[in-house]
Amino acid sequence: MGCVMGGLDVPELVLFIGATFAASFVAGFAGFAFGIVAAAVWLHFLSPGQSAALIVAFGLIVQGMAVWKLRRAVKLGRLAPFLIGGAIGVPIGAELLWWTSPAALRVAIGIILVVFSVYSLWRPKLGSVSSAGPVADGGIGILNGVIGGATGLAGIAATVWCGLRGWPPAEQRAVFQPVGVAVFVMAALWFGGTGAIQADTLGLFLIGLPALAAGTWAGLQLFGRLDESGFRRVILVLLLVSGVSLLVTGR
């Protein structure tokens, strides 16, 4: 079957819209990262470059709303090392899209999904790094930028690191969510400046906007009404399965 819209055939387009709705629903309901849910499906039929660009574009909308609500809790001094590191890491990660084969990137993203879901499901007791300082934060910022620039999955490294730093949950969110949005902005500017955003990708962005709005609205409506812990575990198991699938099929 030939391509119909955005470079996808009809079944792929249905999967794309469904995954966009599901990812935004999860993000609206549980505060879960939009990108890891979307990438788990998209990467089976989109290139890593398309997936990264779309995660950045949609993530700016979804996560930007959350950061606006947290704006009074944001401490720029604490964010600075992560932002400086991100500015260094994003161009490196974005260039990996051109230096690395799509199959290798799919495998790398599969590994990220598996590690993230396993870590989040079992929450292993790791040593505290509460005494770490701005230099270590900046190093994590670089890693976060590399991952965000290469995959669009901004914020994963910062989320884990904030937990290891021992900050209270509210303070953690006031760091990793703004850092994630900042990486999205940097990646969007880099992709746009290098001409990485093609017409097909722009078309998919426009096609996905209604699903994004509907999923976010539905997720927010159910926020606090369902067992969030059980819901998150189900999603994490699905991410684990999808990550393993990418490892098997991405080679």
DRENTI-489689 format. One line per field, with one value per residue: residue number from 1; residue in one letter; x, y, z of N, C-alpha, C in turn. Coordinates in steps of 0.2 Angstrom, whole numbers, plus 5000, padded with zeros to 4 digits. Each point is the difference from the previous one (the first is absolute). Example, Ala and Ser with C-alpha at 12.3 -4.5 7.8 and 13.67 -1.06 7.14 Angstrom:
DRENTI-489689
resi <- 1 | 2 .
resn <- A | S .
n.u <- 5066 | 4998 .
n.v <- 4972 | 5005 .
n.w <- 5039 | 4996 .
ca.u <- 4996 | 5004 .
ca.v <- 5006 | 5006 .
ca.w <- 5000 | 5001 .
c.u <- 5004 | 4996 .
c.v <- 5006 | 5005 .
c.w <- 5000 | 5003 .
END
This chain:
DRENTI-489689
resi <- 1 | 2 | 3 | 4 | 5 | 6 | 7 | 8 | 9 | 10 | 11 | 12 | 13 | 14 | 15 | 16 | 17 | 18 | 19 | 20 | 21 | 22 | 23 | 24 | 25 | 26 | 27 | 28 | 29 | 30 | 31 | 32 | 33 | 34 | 35 | 36 | 37 | 38 | 39 | 40 | 41 | 42 | 43 | 44 | 45 | 46 | 47 | 48 | 49 | 50 | 51 | 52 | 53 | 54 | 55 | 56 | 57 | 58 | 59 | 60 | 61 | 62 | 63 | 64 | 65 | 66 | 67 | 68 | 69 | 70 | 71 | 72 | 73 | 74 | 75 | 76 | 77 | 78 | 79 | 80 | 81 | 82 | 83 | 84 | 85 | 86 | 87 | 88 | 89 | 90 | 91 | 92 | 93 | 94 | 95 | 96 | 97 | 98 | 99 | 100 | 101 | 102 | 103 | 104 | 105 | 106 | 107 | 108 | 109 | 110 | 111 | 112 | 113 | 114 | 115 | 116 | 117 | 118 | 119 | 120 | 121 | 122 | 123 | 124 | 125 | 126 | 127 | 128 | 129 | 130 | 131 | 132 | 133 | 134 | 135 | 136 | 137 | 138 | 139 | 140 | 141 | 142 | 143 | 144 | 145 | 146 | 147 | 148 | 149 | 150 | 151 | 152 | 153 | 154 | 155 | 156 | 157 | 158 | 159 | 160 | 161 | 162 | 163 | 164 | 165 | 166 | 167 | 168 | 169 | 170 | 171 | 172 | 173 | 174 | 175 | 176 | 177 | 178 | 179 | 180 | 181 | 182 | 183 | 184 | 185 | 186 | 187 | 188 | 189 | 190 | 191 | 192 | 193 | 194 | 195 | 196 | 197 | 198 | 199 | 200 | 201 | 202 | 203 | 204 | 205 | 206 | 207 | 208 | 209 | 210 | 211 | 212 | 213 | 214 | 215 | 216 | 217 | 218 | 219 | 220 | 221 | 222 | 223 | 224 | 225 | 226 | 227 | 228 | 229 | 230 | 231 | 232 | 233 | 234 | 235 | 236 | 237 | 238 | 239 | 240 | 241 | 242 | 243 | 244 | 245 | 246 | 247 | 248 | 249 | 250 | 251 .
resn <- M | G | C | V | M | G | G | L | D | V | P | E | L | V | L | F | I | G | A | T | F | A | A | S | F | V | A | G | F | A | G | F | A | F | G | I | V | A | A | A | V | W | L | H | F | L | S | P | G | Q | S | A | A | L | I | V | A | F | G | L | I | V | Q | G | M | A | V | W | K | L | R | R | A | V | K | L | G | R | L | A | P | F | L | I | G | G | A | I | G | V | P | I | G | A | E | L | L | W | W | T | S | P | A | A | L | R | V | A | I | G | I | I | L | V | V | F | S | V | Y | S | L | W | R | P | K | L | G | S | V | S | S | A | G | P | V | A | D | G | G | I | G | I | L | N | G | V | I | G | G | A | T | G | L | A | G | I | A | A | T | V | W | C | G | L | R | G | W | P | P | A | E | Q | R | A | V | F | Q | P | V | G | V | A | V | F | V | M | A | A | L | W | F | G | G | T | G | A | I | Q | A | D | T | L | G | L | F | L | I | G | L | P | A | L | A | A | G | T | W | A | G | L | Q | L | F | G | R | L | D | E | S | G | F | R | R | V | I | L | V | L | L | L | V | S | G | V | S | L | L | V | T | G | R .
n.u <- 5004 | 4999 | 5005 | 4997 | 5003 | 5004 | 5000 | 4994 | 5000 | 4994 | 5003 | 5005 | 4995 | 4996 | 5005 | 5002 | 4994 | 4999 | 5006 | 4998 | 4994 | 5002 | 5005 | 4996 | 4996 | 5006 | 5003 | 4994 | 4999 | 5006 | 5000 | 4999 | 5007 | 4998 | 5007 | 5001 | 4994 | 5000 | 5006 | 4997 | 4996 | 5001 | 5005 | 4994 | 4998 | 5002 | 5004 | 5006 | 5002 | 4995 | 5002 | 5006 | 5000 | 4996 | 5004 | 5005 | 4997 | 4997 | 5007 | 5002 | 4994 | 5001 | 5006 | 4999 | 4994 | 5003 | 5005 | 4995 | 4997 | 5006 | 4998 | 4996 | 5001 | 5001 | 5006 | 5001 | 5003 | 4995 | 4997 | 5004 | 5003 | 4994 | 4999 | 5005 | 4999 | 4993 | 5002 | 5004 | 4995 | 4995 | 5005 | 5003 | 4994 | 4998 | 5007 | 4998 | 4995 | 5005 | 5003 | 4995 | 5001 | 4994 | 5002 | 5006 | 4996 | 4996 | 5006 | 5003 | 4995 | 5001 | 5007 | 4999 | 4996 | 5004 | 5005 | 4996 | 4997 | 5006 | 5003 | 4996 | 5000 | 5006 | 5001 | 5005 | 5002 | 5001 | 5007 | 5000 | 4998 | 4997 | 5006 | 4997 | 5004 | 5001 | 5007 | 4998 | 4996 | 5005 | 5004 | 4995 | 5001 | 5007 | 4999 | 4997 | 5004 | 5005 | 4997 | 4999 | 5006 | 5002 | 4996 | 5001 | 5003 | 4999 | 5005 | 5001 | 5006 | 4997 | 4995 | 5004 | 5004 | 4994 | 4998 | 5006 | 4999 | 4994 | 4998 | 4996 | 4995 | 4997 | 5006 | 4999 | 4993 | 5001 | 5003 | 4998 | 4994 | 5002 | 5004 | 4995 | 4996 | 5005 | 5001 | 4993 | 5000 | 5005 | 4997 | 4994 | 5004 | 5003 | 4994 | 4997 | 5005 | 5000 | 4994 | 5001 | 4995 | 4998 | 4997 | 5002 | 5005 | 5000 | 4998 | 5005 | 5004 | 4998 | 5001 | 5006 | 4999 | 4995 | 5004 | 5005 | 4996 | 4998 | 5005 | 5003 | 4994 | 5000 | 5006 | 5000 | 4995 | 5005 | 5004 | 5003 | 4997 | 5006 | 5002 | 5003 | 5001 | 4994 | 4998 | 5004 | 4998 | 4993 | 5000 | 5003 | 4995 | 4995 | 5003 | 5000 | 4994 | 4998 | 5003 | 4998 | 4994 | 5001 | 5002 | 4994 | 4996 | 5004 | 5002 .
n.v <- 4994 | 5005 | 5005 | 5002 | 5001 | 5005 | 4997 | 4999 | 4993 | 4998 | 4994 | 5003 | 5003 | 4994 | 4997 | 5004 | 5000 | 4994 | 4999 | 5005 | 4998 | 4994 | 5003 | 5004 | 4995 | 4996 | 5004 | 5000 | 4994 | 4998 | 5005 | 4994 | 4998 | 5004 | 5002 | 4997 | 5002 | 5006 | 5001 | 4997 | 5004 | 5006 | 4997 | 4997 | 5007 | 5004 | 5005 | 4999 | 5003 | 4997 | 4994 | 5002 | 5002 | 4995 | 4996 | 5003 | 5000 | 4994 | 4998 | 5005 | 4998 | 4994 | 5000 | 5004 | 4997 | 4994 | 5002 | 5003 | 4994 | 4998 | 5005 | 5000 | 4994 | 5002 | 4997 | 5005 | 5001 | 4996 | 5004 | 5005 | 4996 | 4998 | 5007 | 5002 | 4995 | 5002 | 5006 | 4996 | 4997 | 5005 | 5005 | 4997 | 5000 | 5007 | 5001 | 4997 | 5004 | 5003 | 4999 | 4999 | 4993 | 5001 | 4994 | 5003 | 5005 | 4996 | 4996 | 5006 | 5002 | 4994 | 5001 | 5006 | 4998 | 4995 | 5003 | 5005 | 4995 | 4997 | 5006 | 5002 | 4994 | 4999 | 5006 | 4998 | 4998 | 5005 | 5001 | 5004 | 5005 | 5001 | 4998 | 4997 | 5003 | 5006 | 4998 | 4996 | 5005 | 5004 | 4995 | 4999 | 5007 | 4998 | 4995 | 5004 | 5004 | 4996 | 4997 | 5006 | 5001 | 4994 | 5000 | 5006 | 4995 | 5006 | 5000 | 4994 | 5002 | 5005 | 4996 | 4996 | 5005 | 5003 | 4994 | 4999 | 5006 | 4997 | 5003 | 5004 | 4996 | 5005 | 5000 | 4994 | 5000 | 5005 | 4994 | 4994 | 5003 | 5005 | 4996 | 4996 | 5005 | 5002 | 4994 | 4999 | 5006 | 4998 | 4994 | 5003 | 5004 | 4995 | 4996 | 5005 | 5002 | 4994 | 5002 | 4998 | 5005 | 4995 | 5000 | 4994 | 5003 | 5005 | 4996 | 4995 | 5005 | 5003 | 4994 | 5000 | 5006 | 4998 | 4994 | 5004 | 5004 | 4995 | 4997 | 5006 | 5002 | 4994 | 5000 | 5007 | 4998 | 4995 | 5005 | 4996 | 4997 | 4999 | 4993 | 5005 | 4997 | 4997 | 5006 | 5003 | 4995 | 5000 | 5006 | 4999 | 4996 | 5004 | 5005 | 4996 | 4998 | 5007 | 5002 | 4994 | 5001 | 5006 | 4997 | 4996 | 5005 | 5004 | 4994 .
n.w <- 5000 | 4996 | 5000 | 5006 | 5006 | 5000 | 4994 | 5003 | 5001 | 4998 | 5001 | 4997 | 4996 | 5000 | 4999 | 4996 | 4997 | 5000 | 4998 | 4996 | 4999 | 5000 | 4996 | 4997 | 4999 | 4999 | 4995 | 4997 | 5000 | 4998 | 4995 | 4997 | 4999 | 4996 | 5000 | 5006 | 5002 | 4997 | 5002 | 5005 | 4997 | 5000 | 5004 | 5001 | 4999 | 5005 | 4997 | 5003 | 4994 | 4997 | 5004 | 5000 | 4994 | 4999 | 5003 | 4997 | 4994 | 5001 | 5002 | 4996 | 4997 | 5000 | 4999 | 4994 | 4999 | 5001 | 4996 | 4996 | 5002 | 4998 | 4996 | 5005 | 4998 | 4994 | 5001 | 4997 | 5007 | 5002 | 4996 | 5001 | 5004 | 5001 | 5000 | 5004 | 5004 | 5000 | 5000 | 5004 | 5003 | 4999 | 4998 | 5005 | 5004 | 4998 | 5000 | 5006 | 4999 | 4998 | 5006 | 5004 | 4999 | 4997 | 4998 | 5000 | 4997 | 4996 | 4999 | 4999 | 4996 | 4998 | 5000 | 4998 | 4996 | 4999 | 5000 | 4997 | 4996 | 5000 | 4999 | 4996 | 4997 | 5000 | 4997 | 4997 | 5006 | 4997 | 5000 | 5005 | 4996 | 5006 | 5000 | 4995 | 4996 | 4998 | 5001 | 5006 | 5002 | 4998 | 5003 | 5005 | 5000 | 4999 | 5005 | 5004 | 4998 | 5001 | 5006 | 5003 | 4998 | 5003 | 5005 | 5002 | 5003 | 5000 | 5005 | 4996 | 4998 | 4999 | 4998 | 4998 | 4997 | 4998 | 4999 | 4997 | 4998 | 5001 | 4995 | 5003 | 4999 | 5004 | 5004 | 5000 | 5001 | 5005 | 5000 | 5000 | 5002 | 5003 | 5003 | 5001 | 5003 | 5003 | 5002 | 5001 | 5004 | 5004 | 5001 | 5002 | 5004 | 5003 | 5001 | 5002 | 5004 | 5001 | 5000 | 5006 | 5001 | 4997 | 4994 | 5000 | 5003 | 4996 | 4994 | 5002 | 5001 | 4994 | 4997 | 5004 | 4998 | 4996 | 4999 | 5000 | 4997 | 4996 | 4999 | 4999 | 4996 | 4997 | 5000 | 4999 | 4996 | 4998 | 5000 | 5004 | 4995 | 4997 | 5001 | 5002 | 5006 | 5000 | 4998 | 5004 | 5004 | 4998 | 5000 | 5006 | 5001 | 4997 | 5003 | 5006 | 4999 | 5000 | 5005 | 5002 | 4998 | 5002 | 5005 | 4999 | 4998 | 5004 | 5001 .
ca.u <- 4996 | 5004 | 4999 | 4994 | 5001 | 5006 | 5004 | 4998 | 4994 | 4994 | 5001 | 5005 | 4998 | 4996 | 5005 | 5003 | 4995 | 4999 | 5006 | 5000 | 4995 | 5002 | 5005 | 4998 | 4995 | 5004 | 5003 | 4995 | 4998 | 5005 | 5006 | 5005 | 5003 | 4997 | 5004 | 5002 | 4994 | 5000 | 5006 | 4999 | 4996 | 5002 | 5006 | 4999 | 4999 | 5003 | 5007 | 5002 | 5000 | 4993 | 4997 | 5003 | 4997 | 4993 | 5000 | 5002 | 4995 | 4995 | 5002 | 4999 | 4994 | 4998 | 5004 | 5000 | 4995 | 5002 | 5005 | 4997 | 4997 | 5005 | 5005 | 5001 | 5004 | 5006 | 5005 | 5004 | 5006 | 5001 | 4999 | 5005 | 5004 | 4997 | 4998 | 5007 | 5002 | 4996 | 5002 | 5006 | 4998 | 4995 | 5003 | 5004 | 4995 | 4997 | 5004 | 5000 | 4995 | 5003 | 5006 | 4998 | 4994 | 4994 | 5000 | 5004 | 4997 | 4994 | 5002 | 5002 | 4994 | 4997 | 5003 | 4998 | 4993 | 5001 | 5003 | 4996 | 4994 | 5002 | 5002 | 4994 | 4996 | 5003 | 5003 | 5005 | 5003 | 5006 | 5003 | 4998 | 5005 | 4997 | 5006 | 5002 | 4999 | 4999 | 5003 | 4997 | 4994 | 5002 | 5001 | 4994 | 4997 | 5003 | 4998 | 4993 | 5000 | 5002 | 4994 | 4995 | 5001 | 5000 | 4994 | 4994 | 4998 | 5003 | 4998 | 5001 | 5006 | 4999 | 4995 | 5003 | 5005 | 4997 | 4998 | 5006 | 5002 | 4996 | 4996 | 4993 | 4997 | 4998 | 5006 | 5002 | 4996 | 5002 | 5007 | 5000 | 4995 | 5003 | 5006 | 4997 | 4997 | 5005 | 5003 | 4996 | 5001 | 5006 | 5000 | 4996 | 5003 | 5005 | 4997 | 4997 | 5006 | 5004 | 4996 | 4998 | 4993 | 4997 | 4993 | 4996 | 5000 | 4996 | 4994 | 4998 | 4999 | 4993 | 4995 | 5000 | 4998 | 4994 | 5001 | 5004 | 4996 | 4995 | 5004 | 5002 | 4994 | 4997 | 5005 | 4999 | 4993 | 5000 | 5005 | 4997 | 4995 | 5002 | 5006 | 5006 | 5005 | 4999 | 5000 | 5007 | 5004 | 4998 | 5004 | 5007 | 5001 | 5000 | 5006 | 5005 | 4999 | 5001 | 5008 | 5003 | 4998 | 5005 | 5007 | 5000 | 4999 | 5004 | 5007 .
ca.v <- 5006 | 5006 | 5005 | 5005 | 5006 | 5000 | 4994 | 4994 | 4997 | 5001 | 4997 | 5003 | 5007 | 4999 | 4998 | 5007 | 5004 | 4996 | 5001 | 5007 | 5000 | 4996 | 5003 | 5007 | 4998 | 4998 | 5006 | 5004 | 4996 | 4997 | 5004 | 4996 | 5003 | 4999 | 4998 | 4993 | 4997 | 5001 | 4996 | 4993 | 4998 | 5004 | 4998 | 4994 | 5002 | 5006 | 5000 | 5003 | 5007 | 5002 | 4999 | 5005 | 5006 | 5000 | 5000 | 5007 | 5004 | 4999 | 5000 | 5007 | 5002 | 4996 | 5001 | 5007 | 5002 | 4998 | 5004 | 5006 | 4999 | 5000 | 5005 | 5003 | 4995 | 4999 | 5004 | 5001 | 4998 | 4993 | 4997 | 5002 | 4994 | 4995 | 5003 | 5001 | 4993 | 4998 | 5004 | 4997 | 4993 | 5000 | 4999 | 4993 | 4995 | 5001 | 4998 | 4993 | 4998 | 5000 | 4996 | 4993 | 4997 | 4999 | 4994 | 5000 | 5005 | 4996 | 4996 | 5004 | 5003 | 4994 | 4999 | 5006 | 4998 | 4994 | 5003 | 5005 | 4997 | 4995 | 5004 | 5003 | 4994 | 4997 | 5005 | 4997 | 5004 | 5002 | 5004 | 5007 | 5005 | 5006 | 5004 | 5002 | 5007 | 5003 | 4997 | 4994 | 5002 | 5002 | 4994 | 4997 | 5004 | 4999 | 4993 | 5001 | 5004 | 4995 | 4996 | 5004 | 5002 | 4994 | 4996 | 5004 | 4998 | 5005 | 5000 | 4994 | 5000 | 5005 | 4997 | 4995 | 5004 | 5004 | 4995 | 4998 | 5005 | 5000 | 5006 | 4998 | 5000 | 5006 | 5003 | 4996 | 5002 | 5007 | 5000 | 4996 | 5002 | 5006 | 4998 | 4996 | 5005 | 5003 | 4995 | 5000 | 5006 | 5000 | 4995 | 5003 | 5005 | 4996 | 4997 | 5005 | 5003 | 4995 | 4998 | 4993 | 4999 | 4999 | 5002 | 4994 | 5000 | 5006 | 4997 | 4996 | 5005 | 5003 | 4994 | 4998 | 5005 | 4998 | 4995 | 5003 | 5004 | 4995 | 4996 | 5004 | 5002 | 4994 | 4999 | 5004 | 4999 | 4994 | 5001 | 4999 | 4996 | 4993 | 4998 | 5003 | 4995 | 4994 | 5002 | 5001 | 4993 | 4997 | 5004 | 4998 | 4993 | 5001 | 5003 | 4994 | 4995 | 5003 | 5000 | 4994 | 5000 | 5004 | 4997 | 4994 | 5001 | 5005 | 4998 .
ca.w <- 5000 | 4999 | 5006 | 4999 | 5003 | 5004 | 4999 | 5003 | 4997 | 5005 | 5006 | 5003 | 5002 | 5005 | 5006 | 5002 | 5004 | 5007 | 5004 | 5002 | 5005 | 5006 | 5004 | 5003 | 5006 | 5006 | 5003 | 5004 | 5006 | 5005 | 5000 | 4996 | 4994 | 4994 | 4994 | 5000 | 4998 | 4993 | 4997 | 5001 | 4994 | 4994 | 4997 | 4996 | 4993 | 4998 | 5001 | 5006 | 4999 | 5000 | 5006 | 5004 | 4998 | 5002 | 5007 | 5002 | 4999 | 5004 | 5007 | 5002 | 5001 | 5006 | 5006 | 5001 | 5004 | 5007 | 5003 | 5001 | 5006 | 5005 | 4999 | 5007 | 5004 | 4996 | 5003 | 4995 | 5002 | 5000 | 4993 | 4996 | 4998 | 4995 | 4993 | 4996 | 4998 | 4995 | 4994 | 4997 | 4998 | 4995 | 4993 | 4999 | 4999 | 4994 | 4995 | 5000 | 4995 | 4994 | 5000 | 5002 | 4996 | 5003 | 5004 | 5006 | 5004 | 5003 | 5005 | 5006 | 5003 | 5003 | 5006 | 5004 | 5002 | 5005 | 5006 | 5003 | 5003 | 5005 | 5006 | 5003 | 5003 | 5006 | 5004 | 5004 | 5005 | 4998 | 5005 | 4999 | 4997 | 5002 | 5001 | 4993 | 4999 | 4993 | 4994 | 4998 | 4997 | 4993 | 4996 | 4999 | 4995 | 4994 | 4998 | 4999 | 4994 | 4995 | 4999 | 4997 | 4993 | 4995 | 5000 | 5002 | 5006 | 5004 | 5007 | 5003 | 5004 | 5005 | 5005 | 5004 | 5004 | 5006 | 5005 | 5003 | 5003 | 5006 | 5001 | 5001 | 4994 | 4997 | 4997 | 4994 | 4994 | 4999 | 4996 | 4994 | 4995 | 4997 | 4996 | 4994 | 4995 | 4998 | 4995 | 4995 | 4996 | 4996 | 4995 | 4994 | 4996 | 4996 | 4994 | 4995 | 4997 | 4996 | 4995 | 5001 | 5000 | 4993 | 4999 | 5002 | 5008 | 5002 | 4999 | 5006 | 5006 | 4999 | 5001 | 5007 | 5005 | 5003 | 5004 | 5005 | 5004 | 5003 | 5005 | 5006 | 5004 | 5003 | 5005 | 5005 | 5003 | 5005 | 5005 | 5007 | 5000 | 4999 | 5003 | 4996 | 5001 | 4996 | 4993 | 4998 | 4999 | 4994 | 4994 | 5000 | 4997 | 4993 | 4998 | 5000 | 4994 | 4994 | 5000 | 4998 | 4993 | 4996 | 5001 | 4996 | 4993 | 4998 | 4997 .
c.u <- 5004 | 4999 | 4994 | 5001 | 5006 | 5005 | 4998 | 4994 | 4994 | 5001 | 5005 | 4998 | 4995 | 5004 | 5003 | 4995 | 4998 | 5005 | 5001 | 4995 | 5002 | 5006 | 4998 | 4995 | 5004 | 5003 | 4995 | 4998 | 5005 | 5006 | 5006 | 5002 | 4996 | 5004 | 5001 | 4994 | 4999 | 5005 | 4999 | 4996 | 5003 | 5006 | 5000 | 4998 | 5003 | 5008 | 5001 | 5000 | 4993 | 4997 | 5003 | 4997 | 4993 | 4999 | 5002 | 4994 | 4994 | 5001 | 5000 | 4994 | 4997 | 5004 | 5001 | 4994 | 5001 | 5005 | 4997 | 4997 | 5005 | 5005 | 5002 | 5005 | 5007 | 5006 | 5006 | 5007 | 5001 | 4999 | 5006 | 5005 | 4997 | 4998 | 5007 | 5002 | 4996 | 5002 | 5006 | 4998 | 4996 | 5003 | 5003 | 4995 | 4997 | 5004 | 5001 | 4995 | 5003 | 5006 | 4998 | 4994 | 4994 | 4999 | 5003 | 4997 | 4994 | 5002 | 5002 | 4994 | 4996 | 5003 | 4998 | 4993 | 5000 | 5003 | 4996 | 4994 | 5002 | 5002 | 4993 | 4995 | 5003 | 5004 | 5006 | 5003 | 5008 | 5003 | 4998 | 5006 | 4999 | 5006 | 5003 | 4999 | 4998 | 5003 | 4997 | 4993 | 5001 | 5001 | 4994 | 4996 | 5002 | 4997 | 4992 | 4999 | 5001 | 4994 | 4994 | 5001 | 5000 | 4993 | 4994 | 4998 | 5003 | 4997 | 5001 | 5006 | 4999 | 4995 | 5003 | 5005 | 4997 | 4998 | 5006 | 5002 | 4997 | 4996 | 4993 | 4996 | 4998 | 5006 | 5003 | 4997 | 5002 | 5007 | 4999 | 4995 | 5003 | 5006 | 4998 | 4998 | 5006 | 5004 | 4996 | 5001 | 5007 | 5000 | 4996 | 5004 | 5006 | 4998 | 4998 | 5006 | 5004 | 4995 | 4997 | 4993 | 4998 | 4993 | 4996 | 5000 | 4995 | 4993 | 4997 | 4998 | 4993 | 4995 | 4999 | 4997 | 4993 | 5000 | 5003 | 4995 | 4994 | 5003 | 5001 | 4994 | 4997 | 5005 | 4998 | 4993 | 5000 | 5005 | 4997 | 4994 | 5001 | 5006 | 5006 | 5006 | 4999 | 5000 | 5007 | 5004 | 4998 | 5004 | 5007 | 5002 | 4999 | 5006 | 5006 | 4999 | 5002 | 5008 | 5003 | 4998 | 5005 | 5007 | 5000 | 4999 | 5004 | 5006 | 5000 .
c.v <- 5006 | 5005 | 5004 | 5006 | 5000 | 4995 | 4994 | 4997 | 5000 | 4996 | 5003 | 5007 | 4999 | 4998 | 5007 | 5004 | 4997 | 5001 | 5007 | 5001 | 4997 | 5003 | 5006 | 4998 | 4998 | 5006 | 5005 | 4997 | 4999 | 5005 | 4996 | 5004 | 4999 | 4996 | 4992 | 4996 | 5000 | 4996 | 4993 | 4997 | 5003 | 4997 | 4994 | 5001 | 5007 | 4999 | 5003 | 5007 | 5003 | 5000 | 5005 | 5007 | 5001 | 5000 | 5007 | 5005 | 4999 | 5001 | 5007 | 5002 | 4996 | 5002 | 5008 | 5002 | 4998 | 5005 | 5007 | 5000 | 5000 | 5006 | 5004 | 4996 | 5000 | 5005 | 5000 | 4998 | 4993 | 4997 | 5002 | 4995 | 4996 | 5003 | 5001 | 4993 | 4998 | 5004 | 4997 | 4993 | 4999 | 4999 | 4994 | 4995 | 5000 | 4997 | 4992 | 4997 | 4999 | 4995 | 4993 | 4997 | 5000 | 4994 | 5001 | 5005 | 4997 | 4996 | 5004 | 5002 | 4994 | 4999 | 5005 | 4998 | 4994 | 5003 | 5004 | 4996 | 4995 | 5004 | 5003 | 4995 | 4998 | 5005 | 4997 | 5006 | 5002 | 5005 | 5007 | 5004 | 5007 | 5005 | 5003 | 5008 | 5002 | 4996 | 4993 | 5001 | 5002 | 4994 | 4996 | 5004 | 4999 | 4993 | 5001 | 5004 | 4995 | 4995 | 5004 | 5002 | 4994 | 4997 | 5005 | 4998 | 5004 | 4999 | 4994 | 5000 | 5005 | 4998 | 4995 | 5003 | 5004 | 4995 | 4999 | 5006 | 5001 | 5006 | 4998 | 4999 | 5006 | 5004 | 4996 | 5002 | 5007 | 5000 | 4996 | 5002 | 5006 | 4998 | 4996 | 5005 | 5004 | 4996 | 5000 | 5007 | 5000 | 4995 | 5003 | 5005 | 4997 | 4997 | 5005 | 5003 | 4996 | 4997 | 4992 | 4999 | 5000 | 5001 | 4994 | 5000 | 5006 | 4998 | 4996 | 5004 | 5002 | 4995 | 4998 | 5005 | 4999 | 4995 | 5002 | 5004 | 4996 | 4996 | 5003 | 5002 | 4994 | 4998 | 5004 | 4999 | 4994 | 5001 | 5000 | 4996 | 4992 | 4999 | 5002 | 4995 | 4994 | 5002 | 5001 | 4994 | 4997 | 5004 | 4998 | 4993 | 5000 | 5003 | 4995 | 4996 | 5003 | 5001 | 4994 | 4999 | 5004 | 4997 | 4994 | 5002 | 5006 | 4998 | 4999 .
c.w <- 5000 | 5006 | 4998 | 5003 | 5004 | 4999 | 5002 | 4996 | 5005 | 5006 | 5005 | 5003 | 5006 | 5007 | 5002 | 5004 | 5006 | 5005 | 5003 | 5005 | 5006 | 5004 | 5003 | 5006 | 5006 | 5003 | 5004 | 5006 | 5006 | 5000 | 4997 | 4994 | 4994 | 4995 | 5001 | 4998 | 4992 | 4996 | 5000 | 4994 | 4994 | 4996 | 4996 | 4992 | 4998 | 5001 | 5006 | 5000 | 5000 | 5007 | 5005 | 4999 | 5003 | 5008 | 5003 | 4999 | 5004 | 5007 | 5002 | 5002 | 5007 | 5007 | 5002 | 5005 | 5008 | 5003 | 5002 | 5007 | 5006 | 5001 | 5006 | 5004 | 4997 | 5003 | 4994 | 5001 | 4999 | 4993 | 4996 | 4998 | 4995 | 4994 | 4996 | 4997 | 4994 | 4994 | 4997 | 4997 | 4995 | 4993 | 4999 | 4999 | 4993 | 4994 | 5000 | 4995 | 4993 | 4999 | 5001 | 4995 | 5003 | 5004 | 5007 | 5005 | 5003 | 5006 | 5006 | 5004 | 5003 | 5007 | 5005 | 5003 | 5005 | 5006 | 5004 | 5004 | 5005 | 5006 | 5003 | 5004 | 5007 | 5005 | 5005 | 5004 | 4998 | 5005 | 4999 | 4998 | 5003 | 5001 | 4993 | 4999 | 4993 | 4995 | 4998 | 4997 | 4993 | 4996 | 4998 | 4995 | 4993 | 4997 | 4998 | 4993 | 4994 | 4998 | 4996 | 4993 | 4995 | 5000 | 5002 | 5008 | 5006 | 5007 | 5004 | 5005 | 5006 | 5005 | 5004 | 5005 | 5006 | 5005 | 5004 | 5005 | 5007 | 5001 | 5001 | 4993 | 4996 | 4997 | 4994 | 4994 | 4997 | 4996 | 4994 | 4995 | 4996 | 4995 | 4994 | 4994 | 4997 | 4994 | 4993 | 4995 | 4996 | 4994 | 4994 | 4996 | 4996 | 4994 | 4995 | 4996 | 4995 | 4994 | 5001 | 5000 | 4993 | 5000 | 5002 | 5008 | 5002 | 4999 | 5006 | 5006 | 5000 | 5001 | 5007 | 5005 | 5003 | 5005 | 5006 | 5005 | 5004 | 5005 | 5007 | 5004 | 5003 | 5006 | 5006 | 5004 | 5005 | 5005 | 5007 | 5001 | 5000 | 5005 | 4996 | 5000 | 4995 | 4993 | 4998 | 4999 | 4994 | 4994 | 5000 | 4998 | 4993 | 4997 | 4999 | 4994 | 4993 | 4999 | 4998 | 4993 | 4995 | 5000 | 4995 | 4993 | 4998 | 4997 | 4993 .
END
